[in-house]
Amino acid sequence: MPDFSTSTKVPETARRNGRLTAGDRFVPEETPVAFSYAGSTHAVMMASPADLEDFAVGFSLTEGIISDPSEIETIEVVAEDKGIDVQVRLADPQNDALTARRRHMAGPVGCGLCGIESIEQAVRVTPSVRSSMLTLTEDEVADAVRLLNGQQPLHMVTRAVHGAGFYVPGTGLIAVREDVGRHNALDKLVGAARRAGHVGSAGAVVVTSRVSVEMVQKTAIIGSPFIIAISAPTALAIRTAEDAGMTLIALVRGEEFEIFTGAERIVSGAERRLGNG
């Protein structure tokens, strides 16, 4: 796979201590990334040019193009003059199904719903995760965000990208991915986790962004009953999480956080030990 730069050093003039001073800093790259299936472009995203195979797998999963990574035969990343074409070859049944429902969508960073063809697509049915027995302690919620904050190298350099991690109780973060778009970061995480053989029901999705309805939908599609965020949720995200039986935790600040849905999944350390006993 070609090697792409994810950040660039640029000159700047900064005001510090009442004075203007010339200097430089690193900023993230954002690049048009096209997903092509059977030679036809299906979607174009503005994204960070990293972890593109994970991105292709995760996008294909959360868009319902595939249900398992094994349904992808090959992924080829091709550098174009003005962007990147990720060419995905599907197994015949999935390719036939995609051809039947093909649409084209293209949108800017953070959009995530651009190019859909109807209101029904925007409010698609979200899978239920209500039957999940997974629980987290209060300390584990705080630990998940603390660990994510320490495993974002691109953000450490640029302070300008989103992060998404998958937290498994007793293990910690098993995968972290970053991107200029929050939906892209989550898709990359989904792809990385599933390619490594992890199932969504085993852990919690942790994100640095606000929680939009599509973040909830993507989390439910992979089967995780938890989404934990540093920023606040939207009202529709809360209603969607409630309907799906998902635990939505947001505004995590150190040991403090707010639970908007599914508070019954948060248990004390004593309860966890008793359950394991």
C-alpha positions as CSV (number, residue, x, y, z in Angstrom):
1,M,0.0,0.0,0.0
2,P,1.4,3.5,-0.8
3,D,2.7,5.5,2.1
4,F,0.8,8.8,2.6
5,S,1.8,11.7,4.8
6,T,-0.8,12.4,7.5
7,S,0.5,15.8,8.7
8,T,2.4,18.7,7.2
9,K,4.5,21.5,8.9
10,V,3.3,25.0,7.9
11,P,4.4,28.5,8.9
12,E,2.3,30.5,11.3
13,T,2.3,33.7,13.2
14,A,1.1,33.3,16.8
15,R,0.2,35.8,19.4
16,R,1.8,34.8,22.7
17,N,2.2,37.0,25.9
18,G,0.9,40.0,24.0
19,R,3.4,39.6,21.1
20,L,3.2,38.3,17.5
21,T,5.9,35.7,16.8
22,A,6.7,33.8,13.6
23,G,6.9,30.1,13.9
24,D,5.5,26.8,12.5
25,R,3.3,24.0,13.5
26,F,2.0,20.6,12.2
27,V,-1.5,20.4,10.7
28,P,-3.3,17.3,9.6
29,E,-3.7,16.3,5.9
30,E,-7.2,15.7,4.6
31,T,-7.5,13.9,1.2
32,P,-10.4,12.9,-1.0
33,V,-10.8,9.1,-0.5
34,A,-13.0,7.3,-2.9
35,F,-14.4,3.8,-2.2
36,S,-14.9,1.9,-5.5
37,Y,-16.7,-1.4,-5.8
38,A,-16.5,-3.4,-9.0
39,G,-14.9,-0.4,-10.7
40,S,-17.6,2.1,-9.8
41,T,-17.3,4.9,-7.2
42,H,-19.7,4.4,-4.3
43,A,-18.6,7.1,-1.9
44,V,-16.1,9.9,-1.6
45,M,-15.0,11.1,1.8
46,M,-12.6,13.8,3.0
47,A,-10.3,11.8,5.3
48,S,-6.9,11.3,6.8
49,P,-4.8,9.2,4.5
50,A,-4.0,6.5,7.0
51,D,-5.4,3.0,7.9
52,L,-7.2,2.9,4.6
53,E,-7.8,-0.8,4.5
54,D,-9.3,-0.6,7.9
55,F,-11.4,2.3,6.6
56,A,-12.7,0.2,3.7
57,V,-13.6,-2.7,5.8
58,G,-15.3,-0.6,8.5
59,F,-17.2,1.5,6.0
60,S,-18.4,-1.6,4.1
61,L,-19.6,-3.0,7.4
62,T,-21.4,0.0,8.8
63,E,-23.0,0.8,5.5
64,G,-24.4,-2.7,5.3
65,I,-22.5,-3.6,2.1
66,I,-21.0,-6.6,3.9
67,S,-21.8,-8.4,7.1
68,D,-18.3,-9.9,7.6
69,P,-14.8,-8.9,6.5
70,S,-14.5,-12.3,4.7
71,E,-16.9,-11.1,2.1
72,I,-14.2,-8.8,0.8
73,E,-11.9,-10.6,-1.7
74,T,-9.3,-7.8,-2.2
75,I,-8.6,-4.2,-1.3
76,E,-6.2,-2.1,-3.4
77,V,-5.2,1.4,-2.5
78,V,-4.4,3.5,-5.6
79,A,-2.9,7.0,-5.4
80,E,-4.5,9.4,-7.9
81,D,-3.5,12.9,-8.9
82,K,-5.9,14.6,-6.4
83,G,-6.8,11.9,-4.0
84,I,-6.9,8.2,-3.3
85,D,-9.0,5.5,-4.8
86,V,-9.6,2.5,-2.5
87,Q,-10.7,-0.3,-4.8
88,V,-12.7,-3.0,-3.1
89,R,-13.5,-6.3,-4.7
90,L,-16.5,-8.1,-3.1
91,A,-17.6,-11.7,-3.3
92,D,-20.2,-12.2,-6.0
93,P,-23.3,-12.3,-3.7
94,Q,-22.4,-9.0,-2.0
95,N,-21.4,-7.4,-5.3
96,D,-24.7,-8.3,-6.8
97,A,-26.6,-7.0,-3.8
98,L,-24.6,-3.7,-3.9
99,T,-25.3,-3.3,-7.6
100,A,-29.0,-3.5,-6.9
101,R,-29.0,-0.7,-4.3
102,R,-26.1,1.4,-5.6
103,R,-26.1,5.0,-4.9
104,H,-23.5,7.7,-5.1
105,M,-22.7,9.9,-2.1
106,A,-20.1,12.5,-1.5
107,G,-19.7,14.8,1.4
108,P,-17.3,17.0,3.4
109,V,-15.7,16.1,6.7
110,G,-18.1,15.4,9.5
111,C,-21.2,15.1,7.3
112,G,-21.7,11.4,7.2
113,L,-25.2,11.6,5.7
114,C,-24.5,13.5,2.5
115,G,-25.8,11.9,-0.7
116,I,-28.6,9.8,0.8
117,E,-31.7,9.6,-1.3
118,S,-34.5,9.8,1.2
119,I,-35.6,10.7,4.7
120,E,-36.0,7.0,5.4
121,Q,-32.3,6.4,4.8
122,A,-31.4,9.1,7.3
123,V,-33.5,7.5,10.0
124,R,-32.8,3.9,9.2
125,V,-33.7,1.2,11.8
126,T,-30.9,0.8,14.3
127,P,-30.2,-2.7,15.5
128,S,-31.0,-3.5,19.1
129,V,-28.2,-4.3,21.6
130,R,-30.7,-4.5,24.5
131,S,-29.9,-8.2,25.2
132,S,-26.2,-7.5,25.9
133,M,-25.1,-8.4,29.4
134,L,-21.9,-6.4,29.2
135,T,-21.3,-4.0,32.1
136,L,-18.7,-1.5,33.0
137,T,-17.7,-0.1,36.4
138,E,-17.4,3.7,36.9
139,D,-13.6,3.4,37.0
140,E,-13.6,1.5,33.7
141,V,-15.5,4.3,32.0
142,A,-13.0,6.9,33.2
143,D,-10.1,4.5,32.3
144,A,-11.4,4.0,28.8
145,V,-11.3,7.8,28.1
146,R,-7.9,8.2,29.8
147,L,-6.4,5.5,27.7
148,L,-7.8,6.9,24.5
149,N,-6.4,10.3,25.3
150,G,-2.9,8.8,25.6
151,Q,-3.0,6.8,22.3
152,Q,-3.6,9.4,19.6
153,P,-0.2,10.2,18.1
154,L,-1.6,12.3,15.2
155,H,-3.7,14.4,17.6
156,M,-0.7,14.9,19.9
157,V,1.1,16.5,16.9
158,T,-1.7,18.4,15.3
159,R,-4.5,18.9,18.0
160,A,-6.9,18.7,15.1
161,V,-8.2,15.1,14.6
162,H,-10.8,12.8,16.2
163,G,-10.0,9.5,17.9
164,A,-12.1,6.3,18.3
165,G,-11.1,3.4,20.5
166,F,-12.5,-0.1,21.4
167,Y,-12.3,-0.8,25.1
168,V,-12.6,-4.3,26.5
169,P,-13.0,-4.7,30.3
170,G,-10.1,-6.4,31.9
171,T,-7.9,-5.8,28.7
172,G,-8.1,-2.1,27.9
173,L,-8.1,-0.5,24.5
174,I,-7.5,-3.2,21.8
175,A,-7.6,-0.7,18.9
176,V,-7.4,3.0,18.3
177,R,-7.9,4.9,15.0
178,E,-7.7,8.6,14.2
179,D,-9.1,10.8,11.4
180,V,-10.1,14.4,10.6
181,G,-13.7,13.1,10.4
182,R,-15.3,11.6,13.5
183,H,-17.4,9.1,11.4
184,N,-14.2,8.1,9.5
185,A,-12.3,7.5,12.7
186,L,-15.1,5.2,13.9
187,D,-15.3,3.3,10.6
188,K,-11.5,2.8,10.7
189,L,-11.9,1.5,14.3
190,V,-14.6,-0.9,13.2
191,G,-12.5,-2.2,10.4
192,A,-9.4,-2.7,12.6
193,A,-11.3,-4.5,15.4
194,R,-13.2,-6.8,13.1
195,R,-10.1,-7.6,11.0
196,A,-8.4,-8.6,14.3
197,G,-11.3,-10.9,15.1
198,H,-12.9,-8.8,17.9
199,V,-16.7,-8.7,18.1
200,G,-18.5,-5.5,19.0
201,S,-20.5,-7.1,21.8
202,A,-17.3,-7.7,23.8
203,G,-16.5,-4.0,24.5
204,A,-17.3,-0.3,24.4
205,V,-16.8,2.3,21.6
206,V,-15.0,5.3,23.0
207,V,-14.8,8.6,20.9
208,T,-13.4,12.1,21.3
209,S,-16.2,13.7,19.4
210,R,-19.8,14.6,20.1
211,V,-22.3,11.8,19.7
212,S,-24.4,12.1,16.6
213,V,-27.2,9.7,15.6
214,E,-24.9,8.1,13.0
215,M,-22.2,7.4,15.7
216,V,-24.9,5.5,17.7
217,Q,-26.1,3.7,14.5
218,K,-22.5,2.6,13.6
219,T,-21.9,1.4,17.2
220,A,-25.1,-0.6,17.2
221,I,-24.4,-2.2,13.8
222,I,-21.2,-3.8,15.2
223,G,-23.1,-5.0,18.3
224,S,-21.5,-2.9,21.0
225,P,-23.9,-1.9,23.8
226,F,-21.8,1.1,24.9
227,I,-20.8,4.4,23.3
228,I,-18.6,6.7,25.6
229,A,-17.7,10.2,24.5
230,I,-15.8,13.2,25.6
231,S,-18.3,15.6,24.1
232,A,-22.1,15.9,24.3
233,P,-24.8,13.9,22.4
234,T,-27.5,15.2,20.2
235,A,-31.2,14.7,21.2
236,L,-31.7,12.3,18.3
237,A,-28.6,10.3,19.3
238,I,-30.1,9.9,22.8
239,R,-33.5,8.8,21.5
240,T,-31.8,6.4,19.1
241,A,-29.6,4.9,21.8
242,E,-32.6,4.5,24.1
243,D,-34.6,2.7,21.4
244,A,-31.6,0.4,20.7
245,G,-31.1,-0.4,24.3
246,M,-27.6,1.1,24.2
247,T,-25.7,2.8,27.1
248,L,-24.7,6.3,26.1
249,I,-22.2,8.0,28.3
250,A,-20.9,11.5,27.5
251,L,-19.0,14.5,28.8
252,V,-16.4,12.4,30.5
253,R,-14.0,14.6,32.4
254,G,-11.6,12.6,34.6
255,E,-13.7,10.6,37.0
256,E,-16.9,12.6,36.2
257,F,-19.4,11.8,33.4
258,E,-23.0,11.9,32.5
259,I,-25.1,8.8,31.6
260,F,-28.0,9.6,29.2
261,T,-29.3,6.0,28.5
262,G,-28.8,2.5,29.9
263,A,-27.5,3.5,33.4
264,E,-28.2,-0.1,34.6
265,R,-25.1,-1.3,32.8
266,I,-22.8,0.8,35.1
267,V,-22.0,-1.3,38.2
268,S,-19.7,-0.9,41.2
269,G,-16.5,-2.8,41.5
270,A,-18.0,-4.9,44.3
271,E,-20.9,-5.9,42.1
272,R,-18.5,-6.9,39.3
273,R,-16.5,-9.1,41.8
274,L,-19.6,-10.6,43.2
275,G,-20.9,-11.4,39.6
276,N,-17.6,-13.1,38.8
277,G,-17.6,-15.0,42.0
